[in-house]
Amino acid sequence: MNIASKSIRYLTQIYQNPNYPNPFITKHILSSFFSSSTYRKRLNRRNLEASKQTLDETLFNQAISHLLPRFKPEDLYNLINHQTDPLLCLNLFNWASKQPRFTHTTCTFHITVKKLGAAKMYDEMDRIVESVFSVSNATDSCFGSEVLYNSMIYFYTEGRKLSKAVSVYKHMRSVKNLECRPTIRTYNLLFAAFLSRRSNSYINHMYMDTMRMLFKQMVDDGVEPDVFALNSMVKGYVLSLHLNDALRVYHQMGVVYGCRPNSFTFDYLIHGLCAQGRTCNARKICGEMKEKGFVPSGKSYNSLVCAFAMEGDVDEAVGYLWEMAGKGRAVDYITCWTVVEACCKKNRCGDALSLVEELLEKRLVDRRTYKKLRYELQVNYGDLYDRNGMKNVSKEVGNLSDSRPLLYAVSSLVLCVFHQNLWKLQLCSTWKHRPLLTQCDTLLVLKCGWRARIRVALAKPG
């Protein structure tokens, strides 16, 4: 039982004790005791200390017994690699450091860093990294490797320790060994780390200066950027709302850097341009994307539909909507409602309801989304919803009465049933002497929120 449960149990027993003079004081103590931020920090610290693993001496001695008296770094590497307990790996590394005539190499440091980083033991990993730095600075030998330093950067970025990852990168640039210098993989790891907080534009704007500096250093050092690095720059400029810089990088990809843009490049640009309302540029980028054989993603299609609908170009938005459905991309609720609302703002409520019904028929939305769209229409555009619905129902009935030569009926009974805000019109036809029904057609009128179902009984002459 942890400390929190013990404290709750203790205070609850005091509160339930009838001999306690004032239970309201206990209730106040209970609420204030657990609402204190200092208590939560102290509790988290105690739980963290209690959850720390302890070394199993039996497994440790058993692992040491597998090493020869004069073992080599490769033997220690193989032993640590087969262990699953990261604490045991750390103790094996420390024990080997104290042995005479033994010196750690790059492989032993690398496997230890991988074991500790995968277990998220960053404090212990910091000591290993400092040991690597001290050894490489103390000797002029070619110690370390690009793979070792990239592993350090990777695990630091996984733990959101960006300052330590940048310090490893600076150390890589300062070493004399050319094999330890940053490569394109090093820069891609840093770019991915800086772009991981994509939901906050302020953080992206702050990190964009660092990314621009890293990209400049990469080019100055003679490292050729690949498509991932260029896409990272495009994405960073888009997230930080620098669309002109993103377009500049896009136009320089093939001319300056010799890299062809892929589908992610176009998707980033389309989404960013649509977010700023630059629909003309977004349409042009989308056209270039299709010419090169790429298909826009669902996010790009949704952005295009929403941007054109908010701009007032309903026909263009609906066109991209059906194109999106034809490509098998998923349509979200916000996109559907944006198009429907744009139709209603143009006094085209009938077209909006026709679109909603067609989305349901083509199974682009489920029944729940369909009912939600109908409800939002009725709540936000109730007057236009009802007025256009009655007008369209009467128009359909008038058009049906003009086609009487096709109906061999004597009498007609019109039943209007109002149920769940839907008008159902049923025209039941019978013949003079006996019914002769050979064909039944159902006409579904989808205008302005009113659903009129008109059943017409057609009888052919004998």
C-alpha positions in Angstrom: 0.0 0.0 0.0 1.5 3.3 -1.0 1.7 6.5 1.1 -1.3 8.2 -0.4 -3.7 5.3 0.3 -2.3 5.0 3.9 -3.0 8.7 4.5 -6.5 8.6 3.1 -7.3 5.5 5.2 -5.9 7.1 8.3 -7.9 10.4 7.9 -11.0 8.5 6.9 -10.9 6.5 10.1 -10.6 9.7 12.1 -13.5 11.2 10.3 -15.7 8.1 10.8 -14.9 7.9 14.5 -17.9 9.0 16.6 -15.7 9.9 19.6 -14.0 12.6 17.6 -15.3 16.0 18.9 -15.8 17.9 15.6 -15.9 15.9 12.3 -16.2 19.0 10.2 -12.7 20.0 11.2 -11.5 16.6 10.0 -13.2 17.1 6.7 -11.6 20.5 6.3 -8.2 19.0 7.2 -8.8 16.1 4.7 -9.6 18.5 1.8 -6.8 21.0 2.5 -4.3 18.3 3.2 -4.6 16.7 -0.2 -5.1 20.0 -2.1 -1.6 21.2 -1.1 0.9 21.3 -3.9 3.8 20.8 -1.5 2.2 17.6 -0.2 1.7 16.3 -3.8 5.3 17.0 -4.6 6.5 15.3 -1.4 4.2 12.3 -2.1 5.5 12.0 -5.6 9.0 12.1 -4.4 8.4 9.4 -1.8 6.5 7.2 -4.3 9.4 7.6 -6.8 11.9 6.6 -4.1 9.8 3.6 -3.1 9.4 2.5 -6.7 13.1 2.5 -7.4 14.5 -0.9 -8.4 17.0 -2.7 -6.3 19.9 -4.7 -7.6 19.6 -8.4 -7.4 22.9 -9.6 -6.1 22.4 -13.1 -7.2 21.9 -12.1 -10.9 24.8 -9.7 -10.6 27.2 -12.4 -9.4 25.9 -14.8 -11.9 26.5 -12.3 -14.7 30.0 -11.7 -13.5 30.8 -15.4 -13.5 30.3 -15.5 -17.3 33.3 -13.1 -17.8 36.8 -14.4 -18.2 39.5 -13.1 -15.8 41.0 -10.9 -18.6 37.8 -10.0 -20.4 37.8 -7.7 -23.3 35.3 -4.8 -24.1 33.6 -7.0 -26.7 32.9 -9.6 -24.0 31.4 -7.0 -21.7 29.3 -5.6 -24.6 27.9 -9.1 -25.4 27.1 -9.6 -21.7 25.3 -6.3 -21.3 23.4 -6.8 -24.5 21.8 -10.0 -23.3 20.6 -8.4 -20.0 17.1 -7.1 -19.6 17.5 -5.3 -16.3 18.9 -1.8 -17.0 20.1 -1.4 -13.3 22.1 -4.6 -13.7 23.6 -3.3 -16.9 24.6 -0.1 -15.1 26.3 -2.0 -12.3 28.1 -4.2 -14.7 29.4 -1.1 -16.5 30.5 0.4 -13.2 32.1 -2.8 -12.0 34.1 -3.2 -15.2 35.3 0.4 -14.8 37.0 -0.5 -11.5 38.8 -3.6 -12.9 42.5 -3.3 -13.6 43.8 -3.4 -17.1 40.3 -2.6 -18.5 39.3 0.4 -20.5 35.8 1.1 -21.8 35.5 1.6 -25.6 32.8 3.1 -27.8 30.8 -0.2 -27.9 30.5 -0.5 -24.1 29.4 3.1 -23.8 26.9 2.7 -26.6 25.2 -0.4 -25.3 25.0 1.1 -21.8 23.4 4.4 -23.1 20.9 2.4 -25.1 19.9 0.3 -22.1 19.5 3.3 -19.8 17.8 5.5 -22.4 15.2 2.8 -23.3 14.4 2.4 -19.5 14.2 6.3 -19.2 16.9 6.3 -16.5 18.1 9.8 -17.5 19.9 10.6 -14.3 22.1 7.5 -14.7 22.5 8.2 -18.4 23.8 11.7 -17.7 26.7 10.2 -15.8 27.6 7.9 -18.7 27.4 10.9 -21.1 29.7 13.0 -18.9 32.1 10.1 -18.8 32.2 10.0 -22.6 32.8 13.8 -22.8 35.6 13.6 -20.3 37.3 10.7 -22.1 37.0 12.4 -25.5 38.3 15.7 -24.1 41.2 14.3 -22.1 42.6 12.3 -24.9 43.4 13.3 -28.4 42.6 9.8 -29.7 39.7 9.2 -32.0 37.2 8.2 -29.3 33.5 8.0 -29.9 31.4 7.6 -33.0 28.6 9.3 -34.8 26.2 6.5 -33.9 27.0 6.8 -30.1 26.3 10.6 -30.1 23.2 10.2 -32.2 21.9 7.6 -29.7 22.4 10.2 -26.9 20.6 12.8 -28.9 17.7 10.4 -29.7 17.1 9.4 -26.0 17.4 13.0 -24.8 14.8 14.2 -27.3 12.5 11.3 -26.3 12.7 12.5 -22.8 12.1 16.2 -23.9 15.6 17.2 -22.6 16.3 19.4 -25.6 19.1 21.4 -23.9 21.1 18.3 -23.2 20.5 17.1 -26.8 21.9 20.4 -28.1 24.9 20.1 -25.8 25.7 16.7 -27.3 25.4 18.3 -30.7 27.8 21.1 -29.8 30.2 18.6 -28.5 30.0 16.7 -31.8 31.0 19.8 -33.7 33.9 20.6 -31.4 35.6 17.2 -31.5 38.6 16.8 -33.9 37.5 13.3 -35.0 35.8 13.7 -38.4 33.8 10.5 -37.8 32.1 12.1 -34.8 30.9 15.2 -36.7 27.1 15.7 -37.1 25.5 14.0 -40.1 22.2 14.4 -41.7 20.7 11.9 -39.3 21.8 14.2 -36.4 20.1 17.2 -37.8 17.0 15.2 -38.6 16.7 14.0 -35.0 17.0 17.6 -33.8 14.5 18.9 -36.3 12.0 16.2 -35.3 12.4 17.1 -31.6 11.8 20.8 -32.2 8.7 20.1 -34.3 7.1 17.7 -31.8 5.1 20.4 -30.0 3.1 21.2 -33.1 -0.1 22.2 -31.3 1.3 25.4 -29.9 2.2 28.0 -32.5 4.0 30.2 -30.0 6.4 27.4 -29.1 6.9 26.6 -32.8 7.6 30.3 -33.4 10.3 30.3 -30.6 11.9 27.1 -31.9 11.9 28.2 -35.5 14.9 30.5 -34.9 16.9 27.5 -33.6 15.8 25.4 -36.5 16.9 28.1 -39.0 20.3 28.3 -37.3 20.7 24.6 -37.3 19.8 24.4 -41.0 22.3 27.2 -41.8 25.1 25.4 -39.9 24.2 22.2 -41.7 24.6 23.8 -45.1 27.8 25.6 -44.0 29.4 22.4 -42.8 28.8 20.8 -46.2 26.0 18.4 -45.1 23.6 18.1 -48.0 20.0 18.2 -46.7 17.6 15.4 -47.7 13.9 15.6 -48.3 13.2 14.9 -44.6 15.2 17.9 -43.5 13.6 20.2 -46.1 10.2 19.0 -45.2 11.0 19.7 -41.5 11.9 23.3 -42.5 8.6 23.6 -44.5 6.6 22.2 -41.7 8.3 24.5 -39.2 7.6 27.6 -41.2 4.0 26.5 -41.7 3.5 25.9 -38.0 5.1 29.2 -37.1 2.9 31.0 -39.7 5.8 31.9 -42.0 4.1 30.7 -45.3 6.3 32.8 -47.6 9.5 31.2 -46.2 7.8 27.8 -46.6 7.1 28.5 -50.2 10.6 29.7 -50.7 12.0 26.4 -49.4 9.6 24.5 -51.6 10.7 26.3 -54.7 14.4 25.8 -53.8 14.1 22.1 -53.2 14.6 21.0 -56.8 16.7 23.9 -58.0 19.2 24.4 -55.1 19.2 21.3 -53.1 18.4 18.7 -55.8 15.5 17.1 -53.8 12.1 16.4 -55.2 9.2 17.3 -53.0 7.0 14.4 -51.8 3.4 14.2 -50.7 4.2 15.5 -47.2 5.7 18.7 -48.6 2.5 19.5 -50.5 0.3 18.5 -47.6 2.1 20.9 -45.2 1.8 23.8 -47.7 -1.9 23.2 -48.5 -2.8 23.1 -44.9 -0.9 26.2 -44.0 -2.2 28.2 -47.0 -5.7 27.2 -46.3 -5.3 28.2 -42.6 -4.4 31.7 -43.8 -7.2 31.9 -46.3 -4.9 31.9 -49.3 -7.1 29.6 -51.4 -5.6 30.6 -54.8 -2.1 29.5 -53.7 -3.6 26.4 -52.1 -5.4 25.5 -55.4 -2.2 26.0 -57.4 -0.2 23.8 -55.0 -2.9 21.1 -55.1 -2.8 21.2 -58.9 1.0 20.7 -58.9 0.6 17.9 -56.5 -1.8 16.1 -58.7 0.3 16.6 -61.8 3.2 14.9 -60.0 1.1 11.8 -59.2 0.4 12.5 -55.5 -3.0 12.3 -53.8 -3.7 14.9 -51.1 -4.3 13.6 -47.6 -7.5 13.8 -45.7 -6.2 16.8 -43.8 -5.4 18.6 -47.0 -8.8 17.9 -48.5 -10.6 19.0 -45.3 -8.5 22.2 -45.2 -9.4 23.0 -48.9 -13.1 22.3 -48.4 -13.3 24.4 -45.2 -11.2 27.3 -46.7 -13.4 27.6 -49.9 -16.6 27.3 -47.8 -15.5 30.0 -45.4 -14.6 32.2 -48.4 -18.1 31.8 -49.8 -17.2 29.6 -52.8 -19.7 26.8 -52.0 -19.5 25.2 -55.4 -15.7 24.8 -55.3 -16.0 23.5 -51.7 -18.6 20.9 -52.7 -16.4 19.9 -55.7 -13.4 19.2 -53.5 -15.7 17.4 -51.1 -16.9 14.9 -53.7 -13.3 14.6 -55.0 -12.2 13.8 -51.5 -14.9 11.1 -51.2 -13.8 9.6 -54.6 -10.2 9.3 -53.4 -11.3 7.4 -50.3 -10.4 10.2 -47.8 -12.4 10.5 -44.5 -14.6 13.6 -44.1 -14.8 15.0 -40.6 -17.8 16.7 -38.9 -16.2 20.2 -39.0 -15.8 20.0 -42.7 -19.4 18.9 -43.3 -20.9 21.6 -41.0 -18.7 24.3 -42.6 -20.1 23.5 -46.1 -23.6 23.2 -44.8 -23.4 26.5 -42.9 -21.9 28.2 -46.0 -24.9 27.1 -48.1 -27.3 28.4 -45.5 -25.6 31.8 -45.4 -26.1 31.9 -49.2 -29.9 31.3 -48.6 -29.4 27.8 -50.1 -30.8 25.8 -47.3 -32.4 23.3 -49.7 -29.0 22.6 -51.2 -27.6 22.2 -47.7 -30.1 19.5 -46.8 -29.7 17.8 -50.1 -26.0 17.7 -49.4 -26.6 16.2 -45.9 -28.9 13.5 -47.3 -26.4 12.7 -50.1 -23.6 12.4 -47.6 -25.7 9.8 -45.6 -26.7 7.9 -48.7 -23.0 7.6 -49.9 -22.0 6.6 -46.3 -19.6 9.4 -45.9 -21.1 10.2 -42.5 -22.8 7.9 -40.0 -26.3 8.2 -38.6 -25.2 10.0 -35.5 -23.3 12.7 -37.5 -26.3 13.0 -39.9 -28.7 13.6 -37.0 -26.3 16.1 -35.5 -26.1 18.1 -38.7 -29.9 18.2 -39.0 -30.2 19.3 -35.5 -27.7 22.1 -35.9 -29.5 23.3 -39.0 -32.8 23.4 -37.2 -31.3 25.2 -34.2 -29.2 27.8 -36.1 -31.4 28.3 -39.2 -34.9 27.4 -37.9 -36.9 30.0 -39.8 -35.2 29.4 -43.1 -35.4 25.7 -42.5 -39.1 25.6 -41.9 -40.1 28.2 -44.6 -38.2 26.6 -47.4 -39.3 23.2 -46.4 -43.1 24.0 -46.7 -42.5 25.8 -50.0 -40.7 22.8 -51.5 -43.2 20.3 -50.4 -46.1 22.2 -52.0 -44.0 22.6 -55.2 -43.5 18.9 -55.4 -47.2 18.2 -54.9 -48.1 20.7 -57.6 -45.6 19.2 -60.0 -47.1 15.8 -59.3 -50.7 17.0 -60.0 -49.6 18.2 -63.5 -48.7 14.6 -64.5 -52.3 13.2 -64.2 -52.3 11.6 -67.6 -49.8 9.1 -66.1 -52.2 8.3 -63.3 -55.2 6.1 -63.9 -56.8 7.0 -60.6 -60.3 8.2 -59.7 -59.8 9.5 -56.2 -56.8 10.5 -54.2 -56.4 10.7 -50.5 -53.8 13.0 -49.1 -52.6 12.2 -45.6 -50.3 14.7 -44.0 -48.7 13.3 -40.9 -46.4 15.5 -38.8 -43.8 13.4 -37.0 -40.4 14.5 -35.8 -40.5 17.7 -37.8 -41.0 15.7 -41.1 -44.0 16.0 -43.4 -45.0 12.7 -45.0 -47.4 13.0 -47.9 -48.9 9.8 -49.1 -51.0 9.8 -52.2 -53.0 6.6 -52.3 -54.7 5.9 -55.6 -57.4 3.4 -56.4 -59.2 2.4 -59.6 -62.9 2.7 -60.4 -64.1 -0.9 -59.8 -61.1 -2.7 -58.4 -57.5 -1.8 -57.7 -55.0 -2.6 -60.4 -51.6 -1.8 -59.0 -48.7 -2.9 -61.2 -46.0 -0.5 -60.2 -45.1 1.6 -57.1 -42.7 4.5 -57.3 -41.4 6.4 -54.3 -40.3 10.0 -54.8 -38.2 11.4 -52.0 -38.1 15.2 -51.9 -35.0 16.5 -50.1 -35.6 20.2 -49.9 -35.0 22.5 -47.0 -35.4 20.1 -44.1 -38.9 18.7 -45.0 -39.0 15.2 -46.2 -42.0 14.5 -48.3 -42.6 10.9 -49.3 -45.1 10.6 -52.1 -46.3 7.2 -53.1 -47.8 7.1 -56.5 -49.8 4.0 -57.5 -49.5 3.6 -61.3 -51.9 1.4 -63.1 -51.5 0.4 -66.7 -54.6 0.0 -68.9 -55.9 -3.5 -69.5 
